[in-house]
Amino acid sequence: MPYLIDGHNLIPKLGLRLDSPDDEMELVAILQEFSRLSRQREVEVYFDGAPVGSAGMRNLGVVKAHFVRLGQSADSAIRARLNKMNKSAKNWTVVSSDREVQSSARVVYAEFISSEDFVKLLRKARNSAPKAGGDDKKLSSREVQEWEEIFKGKNT
């Protein structure tokens, strides 16, 4: 199920700092990793407070980042996106702990989860990912010898 995410609502729940100049891109990187690990194909994240010239939508891999201009809120942009989706909104999950955003999701029958619960999903995806070289079983010397014999037999 695709996600619409209230970015500035989620950032502090991940232990990131809203006053960091790179907080949005740190979140996007986390969402890209989540998308890769969970094979999620559609993630849209909304950030408000974009200065003039920086507002707009950017495709960042499978993550679409919407930078909402100063004077408007991510909440209203999410609400507008949900309304534009019409009946297909029910196929999306909205991520926010903001009651107003959750209410907007409820009105169009979209699923919603709190930012805290989404953080649990992110951690679960990361923890269930195969570790590089972590679970490889070592071969015994006898098994190595058997494989060597098989390869030698095929080469001669």
MOURSUL-V68820 format. One record per residue. RES is the residue in three letters. PSI is psi as a letter, one per 30 degrees, with the letter a starting at -180 (NA if undefined). Layout:
res	psi
RES	PSI
RES	PSI
//
This chain:
res	psi
MET	k
PRO	l
TYR	k
LEU	k
ILE	k
ASP	j
GLY	e
HIS	f
ASN	e
LEU	e
ILE	e
PRO	f
LYS	f
LEU	f
GLY	g
LEU	l
ARG	k
LEU	f
ASP	g
SER	k
PRO	f
ASP	g
ASP	e
GLU	e
MET	f
GLU	e
LEU	e
VAL	e
ALA	e
ILE	e
LEU	e
GLN	e
GLU	e
PHE	e
SER	e
ARG	e
LEU	e
SER	g
ARG	h
GLN	k
ARG	f
GLU	j
VAL	k
GLU	k
VAL	k
TYR	k
PHE	k
ASP	l
GLY	g
ALA	k
PRO	l
VAL	k
GLY	f
SER	f
ALA	l
GLY	a
MET	k
ARG	k
ASN	j
LEU	i
GLY	b
VAL	f
VAL	k
LYS	j
ALA	k
HIS	j
PHE	j
VAL	k
ARG	l
LEU	k
GLY	f
GLN	l
SER	l
ALA	e
ASP	e
SER	e
ALA	e
ILE	e
ARG	e
ALA	e
ARG	e
LEU	e
ASN	e
LYS	e
MET	f
ASN	b
LYS	f
SER	f
ALA	f
LYS	f
ASN	g
TRP	l
THR	k
VAL	k
VAL	j
SER	k
SER	f
ASP	k
ARG	e
GLU	e
VAL	e
GLN	e
SER	e
SER	e
ALA	e
ARG	e
VAL	e
VAL	g
TYR	g
ALA	l
GLU	l
PHE	k
ILE	l
SER	l
SER	e
GLU	e
ASP	e
PHE	e
VAL	e
LYS	e
LEU	e
LEU	e
ARG	e
LYS	e
ALA	e
ARG	e
ASN	f
SER	f
ALA	k
PRO	k
LYS	k
ALA	j
GLY	g
GLY	e
ASP	g
ASP	k
LYS	k
LYS	k
LEU	k
SER	l
SER	e
ARG	e
GLU	e
VAL	e
GLN	e
GLU	e
TRP	e
GLU	e
GLU	e
ILE	e
PHE	e
LYS	e
GLY	e
LYS	f
ASN	f
THR	NA
//
